[in-house]
Amino acid sequence: MIFSTATFLVFLAIVLAIVAVARSEQQRRIAVFVASLVFYGWWDWRFCFFLVAASTIDYRLALEIQRAPDLRGKRRWLALSLVSNLGLLAVFKYAAWLVRNVNQLSGLDLAVPDIPLPLGISFFTFQAMSYTIDVYRGAFNPTRRWFDFSFSMSFFPHLISGPIVRASHFMPQLAAEHPLTRDNLRAGGELFAKGFLKKTLLADQLAVCADTVFADPAFFSSGTCWLAIAAYTGQIYYDFSGYTDMAIGLARMFGFEFPQNFDHPYLSRSITEFWRRWHISLSSWLRDYLYISLGGNRRGHLRTYANLMITMLLGGLWHGASWTFVVWGGLHGLGLAAHRVVSERWPSPGRIRRAIGLPATLLFVMIGWVFFRAPTFHVAGVMLHKLAFVDAPGCSWPHVQSLLVLAAGVGAHLWVWRGRALGFDFRRPASIALLVAALLIDLLYTPSVHSPFIYFQF
């Protein structure tokens, strides 16, 4: 089920109705837990067993980490947790890719395994690792209740595409009761509606231009390719931040709070600032559990730059089993290291740096999206040639609706940047009328079949 479909809306209405008539908090949580398994098993029922088994393993290992009498024992149990989670990623997400690379390098013809990829595996394995690592560090006491941990892992709003909600943020909320309330339903509904329109009115419309051009960029002119990469820049933001808004809104309906995941990243004035604003739950995870574990900035300048590169290379690989994602991550690693060098040498940004910071950062991010979106290096190379006007000839395809959507998106960001509020308030008739008008536009002008969220593949 995709959040932006009628099927999911019917599913959500049924779950809310069941929770509303439940007589106790335990009944409400059992209803949501079962609903989460139904939601996850909608694609493939076998994934439910995988999810429950993975949750059970980390639940037990966290308890063993706490019970271990010495540091050596704690490290042994933590290592088992990391091997378990990373092993699941290696088998399900990277096995086929690794075999293909071995075949290409060695000339062998090993059989490429055809293993179905459990949805959201990258998200919930990172969430599970943060749990056991926090327990090992003494930052969080593990729960004694298997159901509580499994509930936090399987809670359907964040199960498929995040945000990565750490146990230290979510588990304390289980100490309180969460009956359905009018305020939570209203606030959550407003966020869900905002994300729904981001996805259907903006992201899916921009995808028409981006998908068409990236399918064969050699056919199109340089100007059209620039339009396509601008469209994809908007698409991936509205797609993923739209999902996040819907996920946070859904959690709020049930009385739970999720952390912020986006903070207008395209208004950043440096690549470092961009990663403080983009996919915050992932960037903070990489910082706290990978970059700092590697030594962070505590072992000299060269080691700091190397740690940044390693973190971003692995962050790129986390997004997908493809060398294009690794290059994308490496490009951002170089950008972060370069910005750190400049900031250390000239701590106070001058007039020129302040003036070009925003457009230069946005251009850098847009070029990086070429590798993120392109299915192969060949397509990425053709696209870059077009963007550089090296291979300019081609067909112009002025997708007027994409231009209008981009203009609307930029206008909305500038409106927010200047301190004005954007959003719905279901207590005001004007907001309800605006929502109805937006939904009518959505039905009339957006694609009849909404595409899956981009981050579903991760």
BAFITOR-53951 format. One record per atom (N, C-alpha, C): x, y, z; residue in three letters. Coordinates in steps of 0.02 Angstrom, whole numbers, plus 50000, padded with zeros to 5 digits. Layout:
N
XYZala
...
# end
This chain:
458
500424994050000met
500005000050000met
500445006250000met
500265010949958ile
500615017349955ile
500175022549990ile
500475026750031phe
500105031650071phe
499625035850028phe
499825037149966ser
499435041849924ser
498915038349881ser
498675032549902thr
498175028849863thr
497535028049904thr
496985026749867ala
496335025749900ala
496345019549944ala
496725014349922thr
496775008249962thr
497025009650032thr
497555013650036phe
497835015150102phe
497345019350143phe
496995024050112leu
496535028250149leu
495975023950180leu
495745018850143val
495245014250170val
495545010350229val
496165007850219phe
496515004250272phe
496585008550334phe
496775014950326leu
496865019450383leu
496205020650418leu
495665021550381ala
495015022650412ala
494805016750455ala
494935010750429ile
494755004650467ile
495165004250531ile
495825005550527val
496255005150585val
496045010250638val
495915016350616leu
495705021550663leu
495045019750697leu
494595016750658ala
493945014750688ala
494045009350740ala
494485004550727ile
494614999150775ile
494935002050838ile
495425006450829val
495765009450886val
495285013650927val
494825016950893ala
494345021350928ala
493885017450975ala
493705011350956val
493245007350998val
493615002851047val
494285002451043ala
494664998351089ala
494575000951160ala
494544996451208arg
494394998351277arg
495004999751319arg
495584997751296ser
496194998751337ser
496785000451291ser
497315002951323glu
497915004551285glu
498214998351254glu
498204992751291gln
498474986451264gln
498094984251202gln
497434984851203gln
497034983051144gln
497194987651085gln
497294994051099arg
497464998751046arg
498134996951014arg
498614995251056arg
499284993651029arg
499274986950992arg
498904982251016ile
498854975950979ile
498534977150911ile
498014981350909ala
497684982850845ala
498164986150797ala
498564990950821val
499044994450777val
499604989750756val
499824985450801phe
500354980650784phe
500124975850729phe
499524973150737val
499254968650685val
499164972450620val
498914978650624ala
498834982650563ala
499504983950529ala
500034984850569ser
500694985950541ser
500944979750503ser
500804973950530leu
500994967750496leu
500594966850431leu
499944968550434val
499534968250373val
499814973150321val
499984979150343phe
500264984250298phe
500904981750266phe
501344978850306tyr
501994976550280tyr
501904970350236tyr
501454965950256gly
501344959950217gly
500924960950155gly
500684966950144trp
500274968350084trp
500674966850020trp
501334968250022trp
501754966949964trp
501944959549960trp
502124956750017asp
502334949750020asp
502274947450092asp
501814942850105trp
501684940650174trp
502294937650208trp
502764935050168arg
503364932150198arg
503794937250234arg
503744943650213phe
504134948850244phe
503954949650318phe
503344947850337cys
503134948650407cys
503554944150453cys
503684937950431phe
504094933450471phe
504804936250477phe
505044939150422phe
505714942050422phe
505754947750473phe
505244952150472leu
505244957950517leu
505214955750590leu
504774951050606val
504704948650675val
505344945250698val
505644941150654ala
506264937650673ala
506824942650686ala
506904947650642ala
507434952650650ala
507334956550715ala
506704958350730ser
506564961950792ser
506724957750854ser
506544951350851thr
506664946950908thr
507404946050922thr
507804945550870ile
508524944650878ile
508824950650915ile
508654956650893asp
508944962650924asp
508664963850994asp
508034961951005tyr
507744962451072tyr
508154958151121tyr
508304951951102arg
508684947451146arg
509404949751154arg
509714951951100leu
510414953951104leu
510504960151147leu
510024964851144ala
510074970751187ala
510054968851261ala
509634964051278leu
509614961651347leu
510264958351368leu
510564954551322glu
511204951351337glu
511764956451345glu
511734961751306ile
512244967051313ile
512204970051382ile
511594971451406gln
511524974451472gln
511734969651527gln
511594963151518arg
511744958251570arg
512484956351572arg
512854957551519ala
513564955451516ala
513944958551574ala
514364954651609pro
514694957151669pro
515284961851656pro
515554961651595asp
516134965851581asp
516094968651510asp
516564973151495leu
516554976551430leu
516674971551373leu
517084966651386arg
517224961651333arg
516594957951313arg
516194956051363gly
515574952551349gly
515084957051312gly
515044963351332lys
514594967951298lys
514794968751225lys
515454969251213arg
515684969951144arg
515514963851102arg
515554957951133arg
515404951851096arg
514674951751074arg
514224953551119trp
513514953551102trp
513344959151053trp
513674964951060leu
513564970351011leu
513814968250942leu
514394965050940ala
514654962750875ala
514174957850843ala
513864953650882leu
513374948850855leu
512774952550826leu
512554957850860ser
512004961950834ser
512184965350768ser
512784968250765leu
512994971650704leu
513074966750646leu
513374960950661val
513454955850609val
512774953450585val
512304952650631ser
511634950450613ser
511294955450566ser
511294961750585asn
510954966950546asn
511304968250479asn
511964968950482leu
512334970150420leu
512324963950376leu
512294958050407gly
512244951950368gly
511594951550330gly
511044953750362leu
510394953950327leu
510424958650267leu
510734964550277leu
510814969150221leu
511244966050166leu
511794962850185ala
512244959850135ala
511894954550094ala
511494950350127val
511164944950091val
510594947450047val
510154951350076phe
509554953350040phe
509664959049992phe
510104963650008lys
510174969749967lys
510784969749922lys
511324966649944tyr
511954967349908tyr
512224960949878tyr
511934955249893ala
512214948849870ala
512254948549794ala
511694950149760ala
511684949849687ala
512184954749657ala
512224960749686trp
512684965849661trp
513414963549670trp
513574960649727leu
514244958149739leu
514434952549690leu
513974948049677val
514114942549630val
514224945249560val
513834950049540arg
513924953049473arg
514614956449468arg
514824959749521asn
515484963049520asn
516044957849518asn
515964952349555val
516464947049554val
516504944049484val
515944942949452asn
515934940249384asn
516284944849335asn
516174951349341gln
516484956049295gln
517244956449306gln
517464956249368leu
518174956949383leu
518564950549369leu
518254944849380ser
518614938449375ser
518484934649311ser
517964936649274gly
517784932949214gly
517394926549229gly
517214925549292leu
516824919649310leu
516094920549289leu
515724915249293asp
515014915449276asp
514604912549334asp
514704915549393leu
514334913249452leu
513594915049445leu
513174910649470ala
512454911949467ala
512284917849512ala
511914922649484val
511714928549522val
511084926849561val
511104927349627pro
510514925549667pro
509934930249655pro
509344927449653asp
508734931449644asp
508354931449710asp
508534936249753ile
508254936449821ile
507784942449826ile
507154941449845pro
506694947149852pro
506934951849907pro
506904958349893leu
507154963349940leu
506584965449987leu
506634964050052pro
506114966350098pro
506084974050098pro
505494976750093leu
505414984050091leu
505664987150156leu
506014992750149gly
506224996550207gly
506774993350247gly
507114988250220ile
507614984650259ile
508174989250283ile
508374994050242ser
508904998550262ser
508695002850321ser
508065004750323phe
507825008950378phe
507775005150443phe
507444999250442phe
507344996150507phe
507964992550533phe
508444990850489thr
509074988150515thr
509484993650549thr
509494999650520phe
509835005250552phe
509505007050618phe
508845006650620gln
508495008050683gln
508675002950736gln
508704996550715ala
508874991250763ala
509594992050787ala
510064993850743met
510754994750763met
510835000550812met
510465005950801ser
510505011550848ser
510275009450917ser
509795004850920tyr
509535002450984tyr
510074998651023tyr
510384993750990thr
510894989751026thr
511524993851040thr
511704998450995ile
512295002651008ile
512165007251068ile
511565010151072asp
511405014551129asp
511415010651194asp
511165004451192val
511185000251252val
511914998851271val
512334997351223tyr
513044995951236tyr
513385002151266tyr
513215008051240arg
513525014151264arg
513255016351332arg
512735013051355gly
512425014951419gly
511975020951414gly
511785022851352ala
511365028651343ala
510625026951348ala
510465020451348phe
509765018451348phe
509705011451378phe
509215010551421asn
509085004051451asn
508605000151407asn
508764993951391pro
508324990051347pro
507654988451381pro
507144987751342thr
506494985951369thr
506474978351384thr
506104976651435arg
506014969551452arg
505434966451413arg
505054970651380arg
504454968251346arg
504584967451271arg
504554961351247trp
504664960051176trp
504154963851134trp
503534964151157phe
503014967451118phe
503164974851108phe
503424978251159asp
503574985451153asp
504104986651099asp
504634982551100phe
505154983651050phe
504904981850980phe
504534976450973ser
504264974550908ser
503774979750883ser
503394982550929phe
502924987950909phe
503294993950881phe
503834995850915ser
504225001650892ser
504555000350825ser
504764994250813met
505084992550749met
504584992150692met
503984989650705ser
503514988250651ser
502994993750641ser
502984998850683phe
502475004150678phe
502435006750607phe
501875005750574phe
501845006350501phe
501985013350473phe
501865018950509pro
502015025450477pro
502745026150455pro
503225023450493his
503925024350475his
504255017950450his
503885012650443leu
504185006050430leu
504525005650362leu
504245008550311ile
504495007650242ile
505035012650223ile
504935018950239ser
505415024150216ser
505595029150270ser
505575026950333gly
505795031450386gly
505265036650404gly
505465041750442pro
506135043150465pro
506395037650512pro
507065037450519ile
507375032650564ile
507255035050635ile
506785031850668val
506585034050736val
506955029750787val
507415032750823arg
507805029050871arg
507385026850931arg
507575021250959ala
507205018651017ala
507215023651074ala
507765027251082ser
507815032151137ser
507315037751129ser
507065038751068his
506555043951055his
505855040951061his
505765034851036phe
505095031951030phe
504885028151093phe
505335024051120met
505145019551175met
504885023151237met
505175028951258pro
504885032351316pro
504155034351306pro
503955035351243gln
503265037251231gln
502775031551247gln
503025025451248leu
502595019751263leu
502395019451336leu
502705023651378ala
502525023751448ala
501845027151459ala
501625031151411ala
500995034751416ala
500455031151375ala
499835032751389glu
499285030151350glu
499145034751290glu
498885031851237his
498785035651175his
498085034451147his
497575036851181pro
496905036551151pro
496855041551093pro
496405040151047leu
496295044850993leu
495985051151021leu
496265056851001thr
495985063251023thr
495855067650962thr
495385072250970arg
495215076650915arg
495815080950894arg
496195083350943asp
496775087650926asp
497305083750887asp
497445077550909asn
497945073550873asn
497705071750803asn
497075070050796leu
496815068450730leu
496825074450684leu
496675080350711arg
496685086450670arg
497395088150649arg
497855088350699ala
498555090250684ala
498875085050638ala
498755078550652gly
499035073450609gly
498735073550539gly
498085074850535gly
497755075250470gly
498015080950428gly
498155086550460glu
498435092250422glu
499115090550393glu
499545087450433leu
500205085450408leu
500145080250353leu
499695075450363phe
499595070250312phe
499355073450246phe
498885078050250ala
498625081350190ala
499185085350155ala
499595088650194lys
500155092450165lys
500625087850127lys
500805082150158gly
501245077350125gly
500915074150064gly
500275072650070phe
499895069650015phe
499925074149953phe
499825080549962leu
499835085149905leu
500545086249879leu
501045086149923lys
501735086549900lys
501885080749851lys
501655074849871lys
501795068849831lys
501405069049765lys
500745070149769thr
500325069249710thr
500325075349663thr
500315081349692leu
500285087349650leu
500965089549625leu
501485088249664leu
502145090749646leu
502615085149623leu
502765080349667ala
503265075249651ala
503055071049590ala
502445068549589asp
502235064249533asp
502195068049468asp
502045074449471gln
502015078449409gln
502725079749383gln
503185081449428leu
503875082549407leu
504195076149381leu
503965070449406ala
504245064049383ala
504135062949309ala
503595065649280val
503455064749209val
504025067449167val
504265073449185cys
504825076449148cys
505475072849163cys
505625071649227ala
506265068649245ala
506335061649216ala
505815057549222asp
505855050649198asp
505935050349122asp
505585054649087thr
505615054649014thr
506315056348989thr
506625061449018val
507285063548995val
507835058749017val
507805056349079phe
508325051749103phe
508285045049068phe
507715043449037ala
507665037149000ala
508115037148939ala
508235043048909asp
508675043548850asp
508895050748842asp
509355053148884pro
509555060248882pro
509875062248816pro
510165057448779ala
510485059148716ala
509985061948666ala
509355060348674phe
508845062548627phe
508655069848637phe
508815072648696phe
508565079248714phe
509115084548713phe
508895090748708ser
509365096448707ser
509635097748777ser
510155101948778ser
510445103748843ser
509945107348888ser
509565111848859gly
509075115548898gly
508555110848929gly
508335105948890thr
507845101148916thr
508155096848972thr
508795095148964cys
509135091249017cys
509195095249081cys
509325101749075trp
509335105949135trp
508645106249167trp
508125106549127leu
507455106349154leu
507325099749190leu
507575094349161ala
507465087649191ala
507815087049258ala
508435089449263ile
508785088849326ile
508485093549378ile
508225099349356ala
507865103749403ala
507225100349425ala
506885096849379ala
506275093249396ala
506425087749446ala
506965084049435tyr
507135078649482tyr
507335081449550tyr
507685087149550thr
507865090349613thr
507245091849654thr
506725094349620gly
506095095549655gly
505735089049671gly
505745084349624gln
505375078049634gln
505615074349696gln
506275073449703ile
506515069349759ile
506385072749825ile
506415079449826tyr
506255082949888tyr
505515082249906tyr
505075083849858tyr
504365083449872tyr
504135076349884tyr
504455071549851asp
504275064549861asp
504455062249931asp
505065063449952phe
505295060850016phe
505045065050074phe
505055071750067ser
504795075850122ser
504035075050126ser
503705073550068gly
502995072150071gly
502845065750109gly
503245060550096tyr
503175054350134tyr
503285055750208tyr
503805059550224thr
503965061050294thr
503395064750328thr
503115069650293asp
502545073250322asp
501965068450336asp
501835063950288met
501285059250299met
501445054450356met
502065052150361ala
502265047650415ala
502205051050483ala
502445057250488ile
502395060950551ile
501665062250568ile
501275063950516gly
500565065150527gly
500195058950550gly
500345053150520leu
500025046950540leu
500205045250613leu
500845045950630ala
501055044550699ala
500685049150748ala
500615055450728arg
500265060250772arg
499535058350782arg
499215055650729met
498515053450736met
498445048350793met
498955044050799phe
498935038850850phe
499255041050916phe
499455047450919gly
499705050250981gly
500455049950990gly
500835048250937phe
501565047750943phe
501905053450905phe
502495055250929glu
502885060650898glu
503495057850863glu
503595059750801phe
504195057950763phe
504645064050756phe
505305063150749pro
505755068850741pro
505695071950671pro
505885078150666gln
505895081650601gln
506415078450556gln
506265078050491asn
506725074750444asn
506975079450390asn
506635085050379phe
506845089950328phe
506755096950355phe
507215101350336asp
507165108350358asp
507375112850300asp
506985112750246his
507105116950186his
507845116450164his
508065110450145pro
508775109450129pro
509025113450070pro
508595115050022tyr
508825118649963tyr
508955126049976tyr
508845128150038leu
509025135050057leu
509695135150094leu
510065129650093ser
510705129250127ser
511235133350091ser
511705135950130arg
512245140050102arg
512905136350101arg
512905129950119ser
513505125750114ser
513275118550113ser
513705114050090ile
513525107050087ile
513475104150158ile
513855106850205thr
513795104750275thr
513105106550302thr
512875112650287glu
512205114650308glu
511675110450274glu
511785108650211phe
511305104550175phe
511185097950212phe
511725094850236trp
511645088450270trp
511385089150341trp
511355095150368arg
511005096350430arg
510255097150419arg
510065098450356arg
509365099750339arg
509045094150299arg
509445090050264trp
509175084850221trp
509195078050256trp
508635074450255his
508585067650283his
508945067650351his
508695071750396ile
509045073050460ile
509135066550500ile
508635062150498ser
508695056050537ser
509255051550513ser
509395051550446leu
509955047550420leu
510615051150432leu
510655057550417ser
511285061150425ser
511515061150497ser
511045061850544ser
511235061650615ser
511435054550636ser
511105049450606trp
511295042550620trp
512015041250597trp
512175043350535leu
512845042350509leu
513365046050551leu
513175051950575arg
513635055850617arg
513755052450684arg
513215050350717asp
513265047850786asp
513535040750790asp
513385036550740tyr
513555029550745tyr
514115027250698tyr
514275031350648leu
514805029450602leu
515385034450606leu
515255040750590tyr
515775045850589tyr
516125046450657tyr
515745046950711ile
516045047650778ile
516395041150798ile
516105035450779ser
516435029050795ser
517105028250759ser
517165031250700leu
517805031150663leu
518315035850693leu
518105040150737gly
518575044950767gly
518355052150758gly
517875053250714gly
517625060050704gly
518185064850684gly
518205070450719asn
518735075450706asn
519245075750761asn
519325070150798arg
519755070150857arg
520475067950842arg
520625065850780arg
521275063050766arg
521655066550710arg
521565073050706gly
521935076850656gly
521525078150594gly
521785082750553his
521415085050494his
521345079450442his
521885076150425leu
521855071050373leu
521375065450392leu
521395063350455arg
520955058050478arg
520225060350477arg
520115066750492thr
519445069450490thr
519165069150419thr
519585071250369tyr
519355071050300tyr
519225063850277tyr
519655059350299ala
519555052250281ala
518915049550312ala
518785051450374asn
518165049250407asn
517545051850372asn
517575058150349leu
517015060950311leu
516905057050247leu
517455055450212met
517395051750149met
517115044750161met
517375041250211ile
517135034450225ile
516385034650243ile
516205039450284thr
515505039950305thr
515045041050246thr
515225045650201met
514795047150145met
514805041750091met
515375038450082leu
515395032850034leu
514925027250057leu
514955025650122leu
514505020550148leu
513785023050149leu
513695029550160gly
513015032350157gly
512735031850087gly
513165032850036gly
512945032049967gly
512755024849953gly
513175020149976leu
513035013049965leu
512395010950002leu
512255013950059trp
511635012450096trp
511025013650052trp
511065018650008his
510485020349967his
510345015149913his
510835011349893gly
510705006449841gly
511325002649821gly
511214996549795ala
511774992349773ala
511974994249703ala
512324999749696ser
512545002249631ser
513135006949642ser
513615006649596trp
514195011049601trp
514005018449590trp
513445019649557thr
513225026649548thr
513065029749616thr
512765025849661phe
512625028449728phe
513275029649768phe
513765025249757val
514415026149791val
514745032549767val
514725033849702val
515015040049674val
514645046149702val
513975045549705trp
513585051049734trp
513805052449806trp
513885047249846gly
514105048049914gly
514815050949918gly
515265048449874gly
515945051049873gly
515965058349854gly
515545060449807leu
515515067449787leu
515325071849846leu
514835069549885his
514635073449944his
515175073149998his
515535067550003gly
516095067250050gly
516635072250033gly
516795072849968leu
517285077849947leu
517035084849962leu
516385085949949gly
516105092549964gly
516145094350037gly
515985089550081leu
516025090850153leu
516745092050175leu
517215088150148ala
517915089050167ala
518165095850142ala
517985097650081ala
518205104150053ala
517925109950093ala
517295109450112his
516995114850152his
517325115350220his
517525109650248arg
517865109850313arg
518555113150307arg
518905111650252val
519555114850241val
519475122350236val
518995124550196val
518895131750187val
518685135050252val
518245131750290ser
518005134650353ser
518555135050405ser
519015130250405glu
519565130450453glu
520075135850434glu
520165136750369arg
520665141750347arg
520385148850352arg
519745149650334trp
519415156150337trp
518765155350377trp
518815155650444pro
518225154250486pro
517645159050472pro
517805165350458ser
517275170250448ser
517125170850374ser
516525169050351pro
516375169450279pro
516345176650256pro
516705178050202gly
516705184850174gly
516085186150133gly
516075192150102arg
515495194150064arg
515375189550004arg
515915187349971ile
515835183049912ile
515545176249932ile
515815173349986arg
515555166850009arg
514825167250028arg
514635172650061arg
513935173450080arg
513485174250019arg
513755177649967ala
513345179049908ala
513245172749865ala
513775168749859ile
513725163049813ile
513565156549850ile
513525156749917gly
513425150649955gly
512815146749933gly
512245150049930leu
511615146549915leu
511605143849843leu
511735148049792pro
511715145349723pro
512255140149710pro
512845140949739ala
513385136049728ala
513205129349760ala
512915129549821thr
512715123349854thr
512165119849816thr
511675123649792leu
511125120649755leu
511375117549690leu
511825120949656leu
512105118149594leu
512495111749608leu
512885111649661phe
513265105649680phe
512785099849693phe
512255101149730val
511775095949747val
511425093449683val
511255097949638met
510925095949576met
511365091549533met
512005093249528ile
512475088949490ile
512535082149523ile
512535082049589gly
512565075649624gly
511955071349611gly
511375074449603trp
510765070649589trp
510805066949523trp
511225069249477val
511305065649414val
511525058449426val
512015057549469phe
512255050749485phe
511745046849526phe
511375050349568phe
510875047149610phe
510305044449567phe
510115048249515arg
509535046349475arg
509705041949416arg
510295042849386ala
510475039149326ala
510545031749341ala
510255027349299pro
510305020149311pro
511005017349297pro
511395020749254thr
512065018449237thr
512535024349231thr
513185022949231phe
513675028349222phe
513635031149151phe
513435027049103his
513355029549034his
512825035049031his
512255033749062val
511725038749063val
511955044949101val
512295043949157ala
512545049649195ala
513045053749153ala
513485050349116gly
513965053849074gly
513635057849019gly
513135054948987val
512765058548934val
512425064648964val
512125063649022met
511775069249055met
512255074849072met
512835073149099leu
513325078349117leu
513575081949055leu
513685078349000his
513885081548938his
513355086548915his
512725084548921lys
512185089048902lys
512165095148947lys
512245094149011leu
512215099749058leu
512795104649046leu
513365102049022ala
513945106249008ala
513925109148938ala
513385107748901phe
513305110048832phe
513845107448786phe
514155101748806val
514665098648764val
514345094948706val
513765092048719asp
513395088248668asp
512695091148664asp
512655097248638ala
512035101148642ala
511465098848597ala
511585096348536pro
511025094848492pro
510525090048523pro
509905090948507gly
509385086648533gly
508715089948529gly
508205086248548cys
507515088648543cys
507325092548606cys
507035098348596ser
506785102148653ser
506085099848671ser
505965098948734trp
505305096648758trp
505105100948817trp
504835106848803pro
504645111348858pro
504025108748894pro
504135105248949his
503585102448986his
503295107949030his
502775111149005val
502515117249037val
502275115849108val
501955110149119gln
501705108649185gln
502275107949235gln
502845105049213ser
503425104549258ser
503685111449277ser
503705115949227leu
503935122749242leu
503475126149292leu
502815125249284leu
502345128249330leu
502415125349401leu
502515118649404val
502595115449469val
503225117849503val
503775118349465leu
504405120849493leu
504325127949518leu
503985132149479ala
503875139049500ala
503465139349564ala
502945135049569ala
502535134849629ala
502945132549689ala
503385127549679gly
503795125149734gly
504285130349758gly
504625133749712val
505095139049731val
504725144649768val
504135146449742gly
503745151649775gly
503555149849846gly
503365143449856ala
503185141149923ala
503775141449971ala
504365139449946his
504965139649989his
505145146850008his
505105151449960leu
505245158449975leu
504745161150025leu
504115159050019trp
503595161350065trp
503755159050136trp
503965152850143val
504145150250209val
504775153650235val
505245154650190trp
505895157750209trp
505785164650238trp
505285168150214arg
505145174950238arg
504715175050301arg
504605169050329gly
504285168650394gly
503535167750393gly
503255166550335arg
502535165550331arg
502375158150336arg
501815156550366ala
501635149650378ala
501275146750318ala
501435140550303leu
501085136850251leu
500775130650284leu
500175129150269gly
499875123150297gly
499125123750302gly
498825118750328phe
498105118550335phe
497915119150409phe
497325121750420asp
497025121650486asp
496295119750477asp
496145113550493phe
495475110950478phe
494935114450519phe
495125118850565arg
494615122650602arg
494385128750563arg
494735130350508arg
494555136250469arg
494235134250403arg
493665137050385pro
493345135350321pro
493785136650261pro
494195141950264ala
494625143550207ala
495135137950194ala
495395134950246ser
495865129450238ser
495525123350209ser
494925121950231ile
494555116250204ile
494415117350130ile
494215123450112ala
494085124950041ala
494725124250000ala
495295126550028leu
495925125849992leu
496115118649982leu
496005114450033leu
496155107350027leu
495715104049975leu
495065105649975val
494605102749926val
494815104749855val
494995111149846ala
495215113449780ala
495855109849758ala
496325108949804ala
496945105449787ala
496815098249768ala
496355094949804leu
496205088049788leu
495865087449720leu
495435092249703leu
495125092149637leu
495645093049582leu
496125097549593ile
496665098449544ile
497065092049539ile
497175088849596asp
497545082549597asp
497195077349554asp
496535076649561leu
496165071749523leu
496155073249448leu
496155079749431leu
496095081749361leu
496745081749322leu
497295083649355tyr
497905085049318tyr
498505080749334tyr
498485076849386thr
499065072649401thr
498985065849370thr
499535062049362pro
499495055349332pro
498985051049367pro
498635046849329ser
498105042649357ser
498385037349404ser
498995035149392val
499315030149435val
499915033349470val
499865034249536his
500405037449572his
500995032749579his
501585035349567ser
502185031249570ser
502375029749642ser
502705024049656pro
502935022649724pro
503425028049747pro
503465028849812phe
503945033649840phe
504645031549821phe
505075036449805ile
505755035149783ile
506135030949835ile
506045032649899tyr
506425029349951tyr
506155022549970tyr
505625020149936phe
505405013249948phe
505955008249930phe
506365009949880gln
506875005249857gln
507445004549906gln
507475008749957phe
508035008550003phe
507865005050068phe
# end
